[in-house]
Amino acid sequence: MKAATHKKAPPRWQLRDSASTWRHFLSWLAGTMLVVWCFQIMTNETIWSFVYDAPRQAVDIGSRMLPPDWAYTRELLWPMWETINMATLGTLIGVVIAVPVAFLAARNTTPSALFIRPIALFVIVASRSINSLIWALLLVTIVGPGPLAGVFAIALRSIGFIGKLLYEAIEEIDERQVQAITATGASSPQIMAWGIVPQISPALAGITVFRWDINIRESTVLGLVGAGGVGMKLESALNTLAWPKVFMLLIAIFATVAVSEWISAKVRHKLL
Amino acid sequence: MSVHQDPTRWQRPPFIKSSLLRWALITGSLLYLLVGIGSLDINWVRIMQGGERGLRFVSGFLAPDFVSRGPDILNGFIESLTMTVTSTAAGVLLSIPVAVGAARNLSNKFFYLVCRAFIAVSRTLNEIIVAILLVAMFGFGPFAGFLTLTFATIGFMAKLLAEDMEEIQASQLEALKASGATFLQRLDFAVLSQVKPRLVGLSIYRLDINFRESAVIGIVGAGGVGATLNTAMDRYEYDSAAAIILIIIAIVFVAEYLSGMIRRHIK
Protein backbone atom coordinates (compact mmCIF):
# COMPACT_ATOMS: atom_id res chain seq x y z
CA MET A 1 0.00 0.00 0.00
CA LYS A 2 2.73 2.41 1.01
CA ALA A 3 4.90 1.36 -1.90
CA ALA A 4 2.04 1.90 -4.32
CA THR A 5 1.52 5.49 -3.26
CA HIS A 6 5.25 6.12 -3.46
CA LYS A 7 5.30 5.16 -7.13
CA LYS A 8 2.58 7.66 -7.96
CA ALA A 9 4.77 10.72 -7.80
CA PRO A 10 4.26 13.49 -6.82
CA PRO A 11 2.17 12.58 -3.73
CA ARG A 12 -0.56 15.06 -3.09
CA TRP A 13 -0.50 16.68 0.35
CA GLN A 14 -3.31 15.48 2.56
CA LEU A 15 -4.35 16.58 6.02
CA ARG A 16 -5.09 13.04 7.20
CA ASP A 17 -4.30 9.48 6.20
CA SER A 18 -7.16 7.35 4.94
CA ALA A 19 -7.89 5.52 8.21
CA SER A 20 -8.23 8.75 10.11
CA THR A 21 -10.32 10.25 7.27
CA TRP A 22 -12.72 7.33 7.62
CA ARG A 23 -12.83 7.70 11.37
CA HIS A 24 -13.69 11.36 11.01
CA PHE A 25 -16.31 10.66 8.37
CA LEU A 26 -17.96 7.94 10.45
CA SER A 27 -18.06 10.01 13.62
CA TRP A 28 -19.59 12.94 11.73
CA LEU A 29 -22.10 10.55 10.17
CA ALA A 30 -23.00 9.12 13.58
CA GLY A 31 -23.34 12.61 15.04
CA THR A 32 -25.57 13.76 12.19
CA MET A 33 -27.71 10.65 12.50
CA LEU A 34 -28.11 11.26 16.23
CA VAL A 35 -29.23 14.83 15.65
CA VAL A 36 -31.68 13.85 12.89
CA TRP A 37 -33.05 11.04 15.03
CA CYS A 38 -33.52 13.39 17.98
CA PHE A 39 -35.18 15.91 15.71
CA GLN A 40 -37.63 13.27 14.52
CA ILE A 41 -38.56 12.19 18.04
CA MET A 42 -38.87 15.80 19.11
CA THR A 43 -41.16 16.82 16.26
CA ASN A 44 -43.29 13.68 16.46
CA GLU A 45 -46.24 15.59 17.79
CA THR A 46 -45.54 18.95 16.21
CA ILE A 47 -48.50 20.34 14.35
CA TRP A 48 -46.76 21.55 11.21
CA SER A 49 -49.62 23.74 10.03
CA PHE A 50 -48.95 25.94 13.08
CA VAL A 51 -45.28 26.11 12.16
CA TYR A 52 -45.97 27.06 8.54
CA ASP A 53 -48.39 29.65 9.85
CA ALA A 54 -45.70 31.22 12.05
CA PRO A 55 -44.58 34.03 9.71
CA ARG A 56 -48.17 35.24 9.44
CA GLN A 57 -48.54 35.03 13.23
CA ALA A 58 -45.29 36.90 13.68
CA VAL A 59 -46.46 39.72 11.43
CA ASP A 60 -49.80 39.75 13.20
CA ILE A 61 -48.31 39.95 16.70
CA GLY A 62 -45.74 42.46 15.51
CA SER A 63 -48.42 44.74 14.11
CA ARG A 64 -50.44 44.46 17.32
CA MET A 65 -47.39 45.40 19.40
CA LEU A 66 -46.89 48.70 17.59
CA PRO A 67 -46.87 51.32 18.84
CA PRO A 68 -45.62 50.45 22.37
CA ASP A 69 -47.80 51.75 25.19
CA TRP A 70 -45.48 54.51 26.42
CA ALA A 71 -47.95 55.69 29.08
CA TYR A 72 -47.62 52.28 30.72
CA THR A 73 -44.08 53.20 31.84
CA ARG A 74 -45.40 54.95 34.94
CA GLU A 75 -47.00 51.73 36.17
CA LEU A 76 -43.73 49.90 35.61
CA LEU A 77 -41.52 51.95 37.91
CA TRP A 78 -42.50 50.16 41.13
CA PRO A 79 -42.27 46.62 39.67
CA MET A 80 -38.90 47.51 38.16
CA TRP A 81 -37.65 48.70 41.56
CA GLU A 82 -38.95 45.46 43.06
CA THR A 83 -37.14 43.46 40.37
CA ILE A 84 -33.84 45.19 41.06
CA ASN A 85 -34.32 44.66 44.81
CA MET A 86 -35.01 40.98 44.27
CA ALA A 87 -31.81 40.59 42.28
CA THR A 88 -29.67 42.61 44.70
CA LEU A 89 -30.94 41.13 47.97
CA GLY A 90 -30.92 37.65 46.44
CA THR A 91 -27.32 38.10 45.37
CA LEU A 92 -26.36 39.28 48.88
CA ILE A 93 -27.99 36.30 50.58
CA GLY A 94 -26.39 34.06 47.97
CA VAL A 95 -22.93 35.47 48.73
CA VAL A 96 -23.37 35.10 52.49
CA ILE A 97 -24.21 31.41 52.09
CA ALA A 98 -21.83 30.70 49.21
CA VAL A 99 -18.66 31.90 50.96
CA PRO A 100 -18.63 29.25 53.72
CA VAL A 101 -19.75 26.60 51.22
CA ALA A 102 -16.83 27.53 48.95
CA PHE A 103 -14.37 27.25 51.83
CA LEU A 104 -15.76 23.81 52.68
CA ALA A 105 -15.52 22.77 49.02
CA ALA A 106 -12.00 23.99 48.25
CA ARG A 107 -9.47 21.21 48.53
CA ASN A 108 -6.96 23.32 50.48
CA THR A 109 -9.35 24.76 53.09
CA THR A 110 -11.91 22.00 53.62
CA PRO A 111 -11.87 20.52 57.12
CA SER A 112 -12.50 17.04 55.73
CA ALA A 113 -11.89 16.10 52.10
CA LEU A 114 -13.62 12.79 52.60
CA PHE A 115 -16.92 13.79 54.21
CA ILE A 116 -17.56 17.51 54.08
CA ARG A 117 -16.12 18.32 50.65
CA PRO A 118 -18.53 16.01 48.72
CA ILE A 119 -21.48 17.49 50.61
CA ALA A 120 -20.39 21.03 49.77
CA LEU A 121 -19.86 20.04 46.14
CA PHE A 122 -23.32 18.47 46.04
CA VAL A 123 -24.84 21.69 47.39
CA ILE A 124 -23.06 23.61 44.64
CA VAL A 125 -24.12 21.24 41.85
CA ALA A 126 -27.71 21.02 43.10
CA SER A 127 -28.03 24.77 43.25
CA ARG A 128 -26.44 25.20 39.84
CA SER A 129 -28.59 22.61 38.08
CA ILE A 130 -31.90 24.10 39.11
CA ASN A 131 -32.86 27.30 37.33
CA SER A 132 -34.09 30.15 39.50
CA LEU A 133 -37.48 29.91 37.84
CA ILE A 134 -37.92 26.38 39.20
CA TRP A 135 -36.81 27.51 42.64
CA ALA A 136 -39.36 30.32 42.34
CA LEU A 137 -42.10 27.89 41.32
CA LEU A 138 -41.35 25.93 44.46
CA LEU A 139 -41.00 28.86 46.83
CA VAL A 140 -44.19 30.52 45.64
CA THR A 141 -46.15 27.50 46.84
CA ILE A 142 -44.32 27.65 50.17
CA VAL A 143 -44.00 31.34 51.12
CA GLY A 144 -46.77 32.62 48.87
CA PRO A 145 -46.61 34.85 45.79
CA GLY A 146 -44.57 38.03 46.03
CA PRO A 147 -41.02 39.30 45.85
CA LEU A 148 -39.88 37.35 48.93
CA ALA A 149 -40.12 34.09 46.96
CA GLY A 150 -38.14 35.80 44.21
CA VAL A 151 -35.38 36.88 46.58
CA PHE A 152 -34.90 33.36 47.86
CA ALA A 153 -35.13 31.83 44.39
CA ILE A 154 -32.35 34.14 43.23
CA ALA A 155 -30.33 33.39 46.36
CA LEU A 156 -30.65 29.62 46.00
CA ARG A 157 -29.52 29.72 42.38
CA SER A 158 -26.64 32.09 43.14
CA ILE A 159 -25.10 29.87 45.84
CA GLY A 160 -23.93 27.32 43.29
CA PHE A 161 -22.61 29.84 40.81
CA ILE A 162 -20.70 31.95 43.32
CA GLY A 163 -19.64 28.90 45.30
CA LYS A 164 -18.17 27.16 42.25
CA LEU A 165 -16.18 30.12 40.97
CA LEU A 166 -15.05 31.06 44.47
CA TYR A 167 -13.84 27.60 45.45
CA GLU A 168 -11.87 27.43 42.22
CA ALA A 169 -10.32 30.78 43.13
CA ILE A 170 -9.49 29.50 46.63
CA GLU A 171 -7.79 26.43 45.20
CA GLU A 172 -5.62 28.65 43.01
CA ILE A 173 -4.28 30.93 45.77
CA ASP A 174 -0.58 31.39 46.40
CA GLU A 175 0.22 28.88 49.17
CA ARG A 176 3.42 30.71 50.15
CA GLN A 177 1.43 33.55 51.71
CA VAL A 178 -0.51 31.04 53.78
CA GLN A 179 2.75 29.39 54.83
CA ALA A 180 4.23 32.73 55.81
CA ILE A 181 1.25 33.54 58.03
CA THR A 182 1.32 30.03 59.50
CA ALA A 183 5.03 30.41 60.29
CA THR A 184 4.28 33.43 62.47
CA GLY A 185 2.22 31.18 64.72
CA ALA A 186 -1.20 32.42 63.59
CA SER A 187 -4.31 30.50 64.55
CA SER A 188 -6.46 29.08 61.79
CA PRO A 189 -9.02 31.93 61.78
CA GLN A 190 -6.07 34.31 61.56
CA ILE A 191 -4.61 32.35 58.65
CA MET A 192 -7.99 32.59 56.97
CA ALA A 193 -8.29 36.34 57.58
CA TRP A 194 -4.74 37.37 56.68
CA GLY A 195 -3.52 34.65 54.36
CA ILE A 196 -6.48 33.60 52.25
CA VAL A 197 -9.19 36.28 52.31
CA PRO A 198 -7.00 39.11 50.91
CA GLN A 199 -6.07 36.87 48.00
CA ILE A 200 -9.62 36.02 47.01
CA SER A 201 -11.52 39.20 47.85
CA PRO A 202 -11.05 40.82 44.39
CA ALA A 203 -12.25 37.56 42.80
CA LEU A 204 -15.24 37.45 45.14
CA ALA A 205 -16.19 41.03 44.33
CA GLY A 206 -15.91 40.35 40.61
CA ILE A 207 -17.95 37.15 40.80
CA THR A 208 -20.62 38.88 42.89
CA VAL A 209 -21.07 41.72 40.44
CA PHE A 210 -21.12 39.26 37.54
CA ARG A 211 -23.81 37.19 39.23
CA TRP A 212 -25.77 40.32 40.14
CA ASP A 213 -25.91 41.19 36.45
CA ILE A 214 -27.19 37.71 35.58
CA ASN A 215 -29.67 37.91 38.47
CA ILE A 216 -31.18 41.15 37.16
CA ARG A 217 -31.79 39.33 33.89
CA GLU A 218 -33.36 36.34 35.63
CA SER A 219 -35.45 38.29 38.10
CA THR A 220 -37.31 39.99 35.26
CA VAL A 221 -39.08 36.71 34.45
CA LEU A 222 -39.59 35.28 37.94
CA GLY A 223 -42.92 37.10 38.14
CA LEU A 224 -44.30 34.76 35.48
CA VAL A 225 -44.68 32.14 38.19
CA GLY A 226 -45.83 34.69 40.77
CA ALA A 227 -42.54 35.63 42.41
CA GLY A 228 -42.90 39.39 42.15
CA GLY A 229 -41.28 42.04 40.03
CA VAL A 230 -41.87 43.14 36.49
CA GLY A 231 -42.57 39.57 35.36
CA MET A 232 -45.98 39.71 37.06
CA LYS A 233 -46.90 42.66 34.84
CA LEU A 234 -45.68 40.66 31.86
CA GLU A 235 -47.82 37.71 32.88
CA SER A 236 -50.97 39.81 33.15
CA ALA A 237 -50.25 41.67 29.90
CA LEU A 238 -49.75 38.35 28.10
CA ASN A 239 -52.89 36.83 29.59
CA THR A 240 -55.00 39.77 28.43
CA LEU A 241 -53.20 39.79 25.03
CA ALA A 242 -52.31 43.45 25.58
CA TRP A 243 -49.49 43.38 23.03
CA PRO A 244 -48.58 47.12 23.16
CA LYS A 245 -48.02 46.70 26.91
CA VAL A 246 -45.98 43.54 26.28
CA PHE A 247 -43.79 45.45 23.86
CA MET A 248 -43.33 48.28 26.36
CA LEU A 249 -42.36 45.71 29.01
CA LEU A 250 -39.85 44.13 26.66
CA ILE A 251 -38.29 47.54 25.99
CA ALA A 252 -38.11 48.27 29.73
CA ILE A 253 -36.56 44.87 30.48
CA PHE A 254 -34.10 45.24 27.63
CA ALA A 255 -33.03 48.68 28.89
CA THR A 256 -32.61 47.52 32.50
CA VAL A 257 -30.57 44.51 31.50
CA ALA A 258 -28.39 46.59 29.20
CA VAL A 259 -27.71 49.12 31.99
CA SER A 260 -26.92 46.41 34.54
CA GLU A 261 -24.57 44.71 32.09
CA TRP A 262 -22.81 48.02 31.51
CA ILE A 263 -22.46 48.65 35.27
CA SER A 264 -21.18 45.14 35.84
CA ALA A 265 -18.63 45.42 33.03
CA LYS A 266 -17.41 48.79 34.39
CA VAL A 267 -17.05 47.53 37.96
CA ARG A 268 -15.27 44.35 36.91
CA HIS A 269 -12.95 46.38 34.72
CA LYS A 270 -12.09 48.55 37.73
CA LEU A 271 -11.50 45.53 39.95
CA LEU A 272 -9.15 43.67 37.64
CA MET B 1 2.36 70.55 60.42
CA SER B 2 1.82 67.72 62.83
CA VAL B 3 4.66 65.52 63.94
CA HIS B 4 4.76 62.38 61.90
CA GLN B 5 4.69 59.33 64.11
CA ASP B 6 5.54 55.92 62.83
CA PRO B 7 2.67 53.51 63.42
CA THR B 8 3.56 50.87 65.92
CA ARG B 9 0.92 48.45 64.72
CA TRP B 10 0.56 47.23 61.19
CA GLN B 11 -2.86 47.69 59.70
CA ARG B 12 -4.27 45.94 56.69
CA PRO B 13 -4.64 48.36 53.76
CA PRO B 14 -8.34 48.98 53.16
CA PHE B 15 -10.03 47.50 50.08
CA ILE B 16 -11.22 50.96 48.96
CA LYS B 17 -8.51 53.57 49.49
CA SER B 18 -10.47 56.81 49.76
CA SER B 19 -12.07 56.88 53.20
CA LEU B 20 -14.82 59.26 52.07
CA LEU B 21 -15.86 56.91 49.26
CA ARG B 22 -15.61 53.95 51.63
CA TRP B 23 -17.93 55.44 54.23
CA ALA B 24 -20.31 56.75 51.57
CA LEU B 25 -20.53 53.26 50.11
CA ILE B 26 -21.09 51.67 53.52
CA THR B 27 -23.86 54.08 54.59
CA GLY B 28 -25.36 53.92 51.10
CA SER B 29 -25.53 50.14 51.16
CA LEU B 30 -26.99 50.06 54.67
CA LEU B 31 -29.68 52.55 53.66
CA TYR B 32 -30.41 50.54 50.55
CA LEU B 33 -30.69 47.35 52.59
CA LEU B 34 -33.30 48.95 54.86
CA VAL B 35 -35.32 50.34 51.95
CA GLY B 36 -34.93 47.17 49.91
CA ILE B 37 -36.03 44.82 52.66
CA GLY B 38 -38.90 47.20 53.43
CA SER B 39 -40.12 46.93 49.84
CA LEU B 40 -40.57 43.17 50.08
CA ASP B 41 -43.89 43.36 51.97
CA ILE B 42 -43.44 40.09 53.81
CA ASN B 43 -46.66 38.34 54.71
CA TRP B 44 -45.80 36.40 57.87
CA VAL B 45 -49.20 34.72 58.15
CA ARG B 46 -48.83 33.27 54.67
CA ILE B 47 -45.30 32.09 55.42
CA MET B 48 -46.53 30.30 58.56
CA GLN B 49 -49.16 28.56 56.48
CA GLY B 50 -46.51 27.62 53.94
CA GLY B 51 -44.33 25.99 56.56
CA GLU B 52 -46.29 22.78 56.43
CA ARG B 53 -45.97 22.66 52.62
CA GLY B 54 -42.27 23.32 52.91
CA LEU B 55 -41.92 20.36 55.22
CA ARG B 56 -43.89 18.22 52.77
CA PHE B 57 -41.54 19.28 50.02
CA VAL B 58 -38.49 18.37 52.07
CA SER B 59 -40.03 14.99 52.86
CA GLY B 60 -40.79 14.66 49.15
CA PHE B 61 -37.05 15.00 48.53
CA LEU B 62 -36.34 12.26 51.03
CA ALA B 63 -38.92 9.97 49.45
CA PRO B 64 -39.21 11.00 45.78
CA ASP B 65 -41.94 9.36 43.75
CA PHE B 66 -40.60 8.30 40.36
CA VAL B 67 -43.45 5.93 39.54
CA SER B 68 -46.92 7.45 39.71
CA ARG B 69 -46.14 10.13 37.12
CA GLY B 70 -43.53 7.87 35.49
CA PRO B 71 -44.74 8.06 31.86
CA ASP B 72 -45.14 11.86 32.01
CA ILE B 73 -41.69 12.30 33.51
CA LEU B 74 -40.12 9.99 30.93
CA ASN B 75 -41.86 11.83 28.12
CA GLY B 76 -40.74 15.18 29.50
CA PHE B 77 -37.13 14.10 29.73
CA ILE B 78 -37.16 12.64 26.20
CA GLU B 79 -38.42 16.01 24.94
CA SER B 80 -35.85 17.91 26.98
CA LEU B 81 -32.93 15.75 25.86
CA THR B 82 -33.88 15.74 22.17
CA MET B 83 -34.41 19.50 22.30
CA THR B 84 -30.99 19.89 23.91
CA VAL B 85 -29.17 17.84 21.25
CA THR B 86 -30.89 19.35 18.22
CA SER B 87 -30.76 22.95 19.40
CA THR B 88 -27.10 22.71 20.37
CA ALA B 89 -26.21 21.23 16.96
CA ALA B 90 -28.23 23.82 15.04
CA GLY B 91 -27.09 26.68 17.25
CA VAL B 92 -23.39 25.81 17.00
CA LEU B 93 -23.57 25.44 13.21
CA LEU B 94 -25.36 28.75 12.79
CA SER B 95 -23.15 30.54 15.29
CA ILE B 96 -20.01 30.03 13.18
CA PRO B 97 -21.04 32.38 10.33
CA VAL B 98 -22.38 34.89 12.86
CA ALA B 99 -19.09 34.76 14.76
CA VAL B 100 -17.11 35.32 11.55
CA GLY B 101 -19.32 38.32 10.83
CA ALA B 102 -18.80 39.66 14.36
CA ALA B 103 -15.01 39.29 14.32
CA ARG B 104 -13.45 42.65 13.53
CA ASN B 105 -10.51 41.19 11.62
CA LEU B 106 -12.59 39.01 9.29
CA SER B 107 -15.63 41.09 8.51
CA ASN B 108 -16.52 44.46 7.08
CA LYS B 109 -18.18 47.24 9.04
CA PHE B 110 -21.72 46.50 7.87
CA PHE B 111 -21.71 42.78 8.71
CA TYR B 112 -19.87 43.51 11.95
CA LEU B 113 -22.66 45.82 13.16
CA VAL B 114 -25.44 43.49 12.02
CA CYS B 115 -23.92 40.45 13.71
CA ARG B 116 -23.05 42.32 16.91
CA ALA B 117 -26.61 43.67 17.11
CA PHE B 118 -27.98 40.15 16.66
CA ILE B 119 -25.69 38.84 19.40
CA ALA B 120 -26.70 41.66 21.76
CA VAL B 121 -30.42 40.96 21.24
CA SER B 122 -29.99 37.23 21.65
CA ARG B 123 -27.97 37.60 24.84
CA THR B 124 -30.11 40.26 26.47
CA LEU B 125 -33.48 38.61 25.98
CA ASN B 126 -34.07 35.95 28.58
CA GLU B 127 -34.81 32.48 27.19
CA ILE B 128 -38.20 32.51 28.86
CA ILE B 129 -39.26 35.71 27.09
CA VAL B 130 -38.08 34.38 23.73
CA ALA B 131 -39.94 31.15 24.45
CA ILE B 132 -43.17 33.04 25.18
CA LEU B 133 -42.97 34.89 21.88
CA LEU B 134 -42.03 31.79 19.88
CA VAL B 135 -44.78 29.74 21.48
CA ALA B 136 -47.23 32.44 20.44
CA MET B 137 -45.97 32.14 16.88
CA PHE B 138 -45.20 28.44 16.45
CA GLY B 139 -47.72 26.90 18.83
CA PHE B 140 -47.12 24.84 21.97
CA GLY B 141 -44.58 22.07 22.04
CA PRO B 142 -40.89 21.27 21.80
CA PHE B 143 -40.44 22.84 18.36
CA ALA B 144 -40.82 26.33 19.87
CA GLY B 145 -38.39 25.28 22.59
CA PHE B 146 -35.93 24.05 19.99
CA LEU B 147 -36.05 27.43 18.25
CA THR B 148 -35.67 29.29 21.56
CA LEU B 149 -32.59 27.35 22.59
CA THR B 150 -31.09 27.61 19.10
CA PHE B 151 -31.53 31.38 19.18
CA ALA B 152 -29.93 31.64 22.62
CA THR B 153 -27.08 29.30 21.61
CA ILE B 154 -26.22 31.42 18.56
CA GLY B 155 -25.81 34.57 20.66
CA PHE B 156 -23.77 32.84 23.35
CA MET B 157 -21.46 30.91 21.03
CA ALA B 158 -21.03 33.69 18.48
CA LYS B 159 -19.95 36.23 21.10
CA LEU B 160 -17.29 34.02 22.65
CA LEU B 161 -16.13 32.59 19.31
CA ALA B 162 -15.84 36.05 17.77
CA GLU B 163 -13.61 37.11 20.66
CA ASP B 164 -11.46 34.07 20.02
CA MET B 165 -11.32 34.73 16.28
CA GLU B 166 -10.22 38.31 16.88
CA GLU B 167 -7.27 36.97 18.86
CA ILE B 168 -5.93 34.48 16.30
CA GLN B 169 -2.44 34.84 14.89
CA ALA B 170 -2.71 37.19 11.95
CA SER B 171 0.41 35.74 10.33
CA GLN B 172 -1.35 32.51 9.34
CA LEU B 173 -4.15 34.47 7.77
CA GLU B 174 -1.63 36.56 5.88
CA ALA B 175 0.34 33.54 4.70
CA LEU B 176 -2.77 31.96 3.24
CA LYS B 177 -3.76 35.23 1.62
CA ALA B 178 -0.31 35.41 0.02
CA SER B 179 -0.71 31.91 -1.38
CA GLY B 180 -3.89 33.04 -3.15
CA ALA B 181 -6.40 31.21 -0.92
CA THR B 182 -10.05 32.20 -1.24
CA PHE B 183 -11.96 33.61 1.74
CA LEU B 184 -13.50 30.23 2.59
CA GLN B 185 -10.13 28.49 2.36
CA ARG B 186 -8.64 31.11 4.66
CA LEU B 187 -11.48 30.55 7.13
CA ASP B 188 -10.99 26.79 7.02
CA PHE B 189 -7.20 26.62 7.34
CA ALA B 190 -6.29 29.77 9.29
CA VAL B 191 -9.28 30.59 11.47
CA LEU B 192 -11.20 27.41 12.14
CA SER B 193 -8.09 25.36 12.83
CA GLN B 194 -7.03 27.90 15.46
CA VAL B 195 -10.37 28.25 17.25
CA LYS B 196 -11.35 24.57 17.08
CA PRO B 197 -10.40 23.59 20.66
CA ARG B 198 -12.37 26.55 22.01
CA LEU B 199 -15.29 25.73 19.69
CA VAL B 200 -15.49 22.18 20.98
CA GLY B 201 -15.14 23.23 24.61
CA LEU B 202 -17.81 25.91 24.32
CA SER B 203 -20.20 23.57 22.50
CA ILE B 204 -19.98 21.05 25.30
CA TYR B 205 -20.50 23.78 27.87
CA ARG B 206 -23.51 25.07 25.93
CA LEU B 207 -24.96 21.54 25.70
CA ASP B 208 -24.97 21.53 29.48
CA ILE B 209 -26.64 24.98 29.67
CA ASN B 210 -29.22 24.03 27.04
CA PHE B 211 -30.24 20.98 29.01
CA ARG B 212 -30.75 23.07 32.13
CA GLU B 213 -32.72 25.67 30.19
CA SER B 214 -34.79 23.00 28.45
CA ALA B 215 -36.05 21.99 31.87
CA VAL B 216 -37.42 25.49 32.40
CA ILE B 217 -38.95 26.75 29.18
CA GLY B 218 -41.65 24.09 29.46
CA ILE B 219 -43.23 26.29 32.14
CA VAL B 220 -44.37 28.66 29.38
CA GLY B 221 -45.40 25.84 27.04
CA ALA B 222 -42.26 25.26 25.01
CA GLY B 223 -41.99 21.53 25.64
CA GLY B 224 -39.64 19.58 27.87
CA VAL B 225 -39.78 18.42 31.45
CA GLY B 226 -40.60 21.91 32.75
CA ALA B 227 -44.24 21.39 31.80
CA THR B 228 -44.36 18.16 33.81
CA LEU B 229 -42.70 19.88 36.74
CA ASN B 230 -45.13 22.78 36.56
CA THR B 231 -48.09 20.39 36.60
CA ALA B 232 -46.65 18.48 39.54
CA MET B 233 -46.22 21.72 41.52
CA ASP B 234 -49.69 22.93 40.63
CA ARG B 235 -51.16 19.71 42.01
CA TYR B 236 -48.91 20.01 45.11
CA GLU B 237 -47.42 16.62 44.20
CA TYR B 238 -44.11 17.43 45.83
CA ASP B 239 -42.85 13.87 45.70
CA SER B 240 -43.12 13.78 41.90
CA ALA B 241 -41.63 17.28 41.66
CA ALA B 242 -38.73 16.19 43.86
CA ALA B 243 -38.19 13.17 41.61
CA ILE B 244 -37.94 15.41 38.53
CA ILE B 245 -35.56 17.82 40.26
CA LEU B 246 -33.37 14.95 41.45
CA ILE B 247 -33.19 13.52 37.91
CA ILE B 248 -32.22 16.96 36.55
CA ILE B 249 -29.47 17.25 39.16
CA ALA B 250 -28.23 13.75 38.34
CA ILE B 251 -28.12 14.43 34.59
CA VAL B 252 -26.33 17.75 35.09
CA PHE B 253 -23.86 16.06 37.42
CA VAL B 254 -23.09 13.29 34.90
CA ALA B 255 -22.91 15.80 32.03
CA GLU B 256 -20.50 17.99 33.97
CA TYR B 257 -18.27 15.03 34.77
CA LEU B 258 -18.27 13.84 31.14
CA SER B 259 -17.66 17.31 29.73
CA GLY B 260 -14.75 17.80 32.12
CA MET B 261 -13.27 14.53 30.85
CA ILE B 262 -13.76 15.48 27.19
CA ARG B 263 -12.26 18.92 27.69
CA ARG B 264 -9.22 17.47 29.41
CA HIS B 265 -8.90 14.99 26.53
CA ILE B 266 -8.90 17.82 23.96
CA LYS B 267 -6.27 19.81 25.82
Chai-1 contact restraints between the chains, C-beta under 6 A:
chainA,res_idxA,chainB,res_idxB,connection_type,confidence,min_distance_angstrom,max_distance_angstrom,comment,restraint_id
A,V35,B,T86,contact,1.0,0.0,6.0,A-B,restraint_1
A,V35,B,A89,contact,1.0,0.0,6.0,A-B,restraint_2
A,C38,B,T82,contact,1.0,0.0,6.0,A-B,restraint_3
A,C38,B,V85,contact,1.0,0.0,6.0,A-B,restraint_4
A,C38,B,T86,contact,1.0,0.0,6.0,A-B,restraint_5
A,F39,B,T86,contact,1.0,0.0,6.0,A-B,restraint_6
A,I41,B,T82,contact,1.0,0.0,6.0,A-B,restraint_7
A,M42,B,T82,contact,1.0,0.0,6.0,A-B,restraint_8
A,M42,B,M83,contact,1.0,0.0,6.0,A-B,restraint_9
A,M42,B,P142,contact,1.0,0.0,6.0,A-B,restraint_10
A,T43,B,F143,contact,1.0,0.0,6.0,A-B,restraint_11
A,T46,B,G141,contact,1.0,0.0,6.0,A-B,restraint_12
A,T46,B,F143,contact,1.0,0.0,6.0,A-B,restraint_13
A,I47,B,G139,contact,1.0,0.0,6.0,A-B,restraint_14
A,F50,B,G139,contact,1.0,0.0,6.0,A-B,restraint_15
A,V51,B,F138,contact,1.0,0.0,6.0,A-B,restraint_16
A,A54,B,M137,contact,1.0,0.0,6.0,A-B,restraint_17
A,A54,B,F138,contact,1.0,0.0,6.0,A-B,restraint_18
A,Q57,B,M137,contact,1.0,0.0,6.0,A-B,restraint_19
A,A58,B,M137,contact,1.0,0.0,6.0,A-B,restraint_20
A,N85,B,G36,contact,1.0,0.0,6.0,A-B,restraint_21
A,N85,B,S39,contact,1.0,0.0,6.0,A-B,restraint_22
A,L89,B,G36,contact,1.0,0.0,6.0,A-B,restraint_23
A,V125,B,F253,contact,1.0,0.0,6.0,A-B,restraint_24
A,A126,B,I249,contact,1.0,0.0,6.0,A-B,restraint_25
A,S129,B,I248,contact,1.0,0.0,6.0,A-B,restraint_26
A,S129,B,I249,contact,1.0,0.0,6.0,A-B,restraint_27
A,S129,B,V252,contact,1.0,0.0,6.0,A-B,restraint_28
A,N131,B,V216,contact,1.0,0.0,6.0,A-B,restraint_29
A,L133,B,V216,contact,1.0,0.0,6.0,A-B,restraint_30
A,L137,B,M233,contact,1.0,0.0,6.0,A-B,restraint_31
A,T141,B,R53,contact,1.0,0.0,6.0,A-B,restraint_32
A,I142,B,G50,contact,1.0,0.0,6.0,A-B,restraint_33
A,I142,B,R53,contact,1.0,0.0,6.0,A-B,restraint_34
A,I142,B,G54,contact,1.0,0.0,6.0,A-B,restraint_35
A,V143,B,I47,contact,1.0,0.0,6.0,A-B,restraint_36
A,V143,B,G50,contact,1.0,0.0,6.0,A-B,restraint_37
A,G144,B,N43,contact,1.0,0.0,6.0,A-B,restraint_38
A,G144,B,R46,contact,1.0,0.0,6.0,A-B,restraint_39
A,P147,B,L40,contact,1.0,0.0,6.0,A-B,restraint_40
A,L148,B,L40,contact,1.0,0.0,6.0,A-B,restraint_41
A,L148,B,I42,contact,1.0,0.0,6.0,A-B,restraint_42
A,R217,B,N126,contact,1.0,0.0,6.0,A-B,restraint_43
A,V221,B,N126,contact,1.0,0.0,6.0,A-B,restraint_44
A,V221,B,I128,contact,1.0,0.0,6.0,A-B,restraint_45
A,F254,B,T124,contact,1.0,0.0,6.0,A-B,restraint_46
A,V257,B,T124,contact,1.0,0.0,6.0,A-B,restraint_47
